[in-house]
Amino acid sequence: MAVAGGAVYLLIGLRALAGMYAVGDVVQYVGAATALVMAVTVLSGELGSVYNNAVYIKPLLDYLDLSDVLVKGSKSLPEKEEYLSRYTNLCAEKPEYEAGGKQESGSGGSERQREDNND
């Protein structure tokens, strides 16, 4: 793609020297040519990725089409019964930070600071 881009630059430059394009047009044509070369490069790369990944599509579809082998039970859950979970003795703490902005290491950092404050 670099050769094609260089050829386009050369063609635009020669035409500008011959007086076919104004200075502003040269900039506009070079921008358009750069965008076109970039788009073709990205498109060819994406088509290569699609081609490389196409090998894995058939095994994936075969896996997704597997039948369900789990045993299905006939019992159902009772209706309108409330399920309650109870959690006791829960605690959450905000992490303490040293003056340098680093978090204290170790699990006992907050207890150590409480003991220092009590002294």
Buried (B, 14 or more C-beta within 10 A) or exposed (E): EEEEBEEBBEEBBEBBEEEEBEEEEBEEBBEEBEEEBEEEBEEEEEEEEEEEEEEEEEEEEEEEEEEEEEEEEEEEEEEEEEEEEEEEEEEEEEEEEEEEEEEBEEEEBBEEEEEEEEE
